[in-house]
Each structure stands twice: as structure tokens, then as C-alpha cells.
């Protein structure tokens, strides 16, 4: 049974930072490109960042590029996302997703497995 479990969300002040983590089980983690997506109320789920399975290439959405870092630890089956200089627009539920042999797609439909999400709220 595949499980992706996110952690690290919460209430953060504007300008602050957060670090989200996602622990995977039931998959050969090193075969999966891992992505982070987010969904704000009333909006579609959007791509945030991804790290590829083979060379750990990193990709970021324009909205977070330059203030975010995605990383993975294949030995621990985890992927992390750090976001700095948080803004109210970053408020959303953040989801971890997995795509076997993926190419870091920005489309949610290309990811096979999803976590339940973790809420991030940025207060101004």
C-alpha cells in the first residue's frame, strides 16, 4: 500500500519560513519523481516544485522560485520543501505527489500518488 504523509504545515507569519516534509512508503522511492503542489480555497491545484528521480533535477514554479528549495533523501524515502519569505498568497493546502520515472510535470494528472495534504496559513 502506497502512502505519502506530509508534515510541517501550520500558521506562519508573513516573511517567515517553513519546511514541509513528505515520507513515502510502499514504493521504490528512488524510482519516483516527487512533486509539491498546493491548492488555495476556490482555486485549482497548482504546481510548486519537483525533483526528478534520476538526477535529482529541481524545478520550481515562478511564484516560489528563488525563495524555495526542494530536496530528497532516497535513504530515508523523504522529500522536503523549504519556502522562505512567505506571503499571504502562499496560504494553501500543500500536497506531496509521486510520479514513477516522471519528468517533473507541472500537471497534477501526471502524478500517480498523493498525500492527504498539510495546511499552511500565512498571517499578515
C-alpha positions as CSV (number, residue, x, y, z in Angstrom):
1,X,0.0,0.0,0.0
2,X,1.4,3.3,-1.1
3,X,1.4,6.1,1.4
4,X,2.6,9.7,1.2
5,X,2.4,11.5,4.5
6,X,3.1,15.2,4.7
7,X,4.2,17.1,7.8
8,X,5.3,20.6,8.7
9,X,2.4,22.8,7.9
10,X,0.9,25.3,10.3
11,X,0.5,29.0,10.9
12,X,3.4,31.2,9.9
13,X,3.8,35.0,9.9
14,X,4.4,36.8,6.7
15,X,8.1,37.0,5.9
16,X,8.7,33.8,7.8
17,X,9.8,30.4,6.6
18,X,8.5,26.8,6.7
19,X,9.8,23.4,5.9
20,X,7.5,20.7,4.7
21,X,8.4,17.1,4.6
22,X,6.8,14.0,3.0
23,X,7.5,10.5,3.9
24,X,6.8,7.8,1.3
25,X,6.2,4.1,1.9
26,X,5.1,1.2,-0.3
27,X,7.1,2.4,-3.3
28,X,10.7,2.2,-4.6
29,X,11.2,5.8,-3.7
30,X,14.3,6.3,-5.9
31,X,12.2,5.5,-9.0
32,X,9.8,8.4,-8.4
33,X,9.9,12.0,-9.3
34,X,8.5,13.8,-6.3
35,X,6.4,17.0,-6.6
36,X,4.8,19.5,-4.3
37,X,1.5,21.1,-5.3
38,X,-0.8,23.5,-3.4
39,X,-4.4,24.4,-3.5
40,X,-5.9,27.5,-2.1
41,X,-9.6,27.9,-1.4
42,X,-11.6,28.3,-4.6
43,X,-8.6,27.7,-6.8
44,X,-7.2,24.8,-8.8
45,X,-4.3,22.7,-7.6
46,X,-1.1,24.2,-8.8
47,X,2.5,23.1,-9.2
48,X,5.0,24.3,-6.7
49,X,8.2,22.3,-7.2
50,X,9.5,18.9,-8.3
51,X,12.7,16.9,-8.0
52,X,13.4,14.2,-10.5
53,X,14.1,10.6,-9.8
54,X,17.3,10.0,-11.7
55,X,19.5,13.1,-11.4
56,X,17.5,15.0,-8.7
57,X,17.0,17.9,-11.1
58,X,14.9,20.6,-9.5
59,X,12.1,22.6,-10.9
60,X,10.1,25.4,-9.4
61,X,7.0,27.4,-10.1
62,X,7.7,31.0,-10.9
63,X,5.7,32.1,-7.8
64,X,8.2,30.4,-5.5
65,X,11.4,30.4,-7.5
66,X,14.3,32.0,-5.7
67,X,12.8,31.5,-2.2
68,X,12.2,27.8,-2.2
69,X,14.3,24.7,-2.1
70,X,13.2,21.1,-2.8
71,X,15.3,18.2,-1.7
72,X,15.1,14.5,-1.4
73,X,16.7,11.8,0.7
74,X,16.4,8.4,-1.0
75,X,17.9,6.6,2.0
76,X,15.0,7.9,4.2
77,X,12.3,7.9,1.5
78,X,11.6,11.6,2.1
79,X,11.2,14.8,0.1
80,X,11.3,18.2,1.7
81,X,10.2,21.7,0.6
82,X,11.5,24.8,2.3
83,X,9.8,28.1,1.5
84,X,11.2,31.5,2.7
85,X,9.8,35.0,2.6
86,X,6.2,33.6,3.0
87,X,3.4,35.8,1.7
88,X,-0.3,35.6,2.2
89,X,-0.6,34.2,-1.3
90,X,1.3,31.1,-0.1
91,X,-1.7,30.1,2.1
92,X,-2.9,26.8,0.8
93,X,-3.1,23.1,1.4
94,X,0.3,21.7,0.3
95,X,0.4,18.2,-1.3
96,X,3.2,15.8,-1.9
97,X,2.9,13.7,-5.1
98,X,4.8,10.9,-6.7
99,X,5.3,10.1,-10.4
100,X,7.2,7.0,-11.4
101,X,10.1,7.8,-13.8
102,X,8.5,11.2,-14.1
103,X,9.8,14.2,-15.9
104,X,8.8,16.8,-13.3
105,X,5.4,17.5,-14.9
106,X,3.5,20.6,-13.7
107,X,0.2,18.8,-14.3
108,X,-1.4,17.1,-11.3
109,X,-2.9,14.4,-13.5
110,X,0.6,13.0,-14.3
111,X,1.2,12.0,-10.7
112,X,0.1,8.6,-9.6
113,X,0.1,9.0,-5.8
114,X,-0.8,11.8,-3.5
115,X,-0.6,12.6,0.2
116,X,-3.5,13.9,2.2
117,X,-2.1,17.4,2.3
118,X,-1.0,19.8,5.0
119,X,-2.4,23.2,5.7
120,X,-0.1,26.3,5.5
121,X,-1.6,29.6,6.6
122,X,0.4,32.8,6.4
123,X,-0.8,35.6,8.6
124,X,-0.1,39.2,7.7
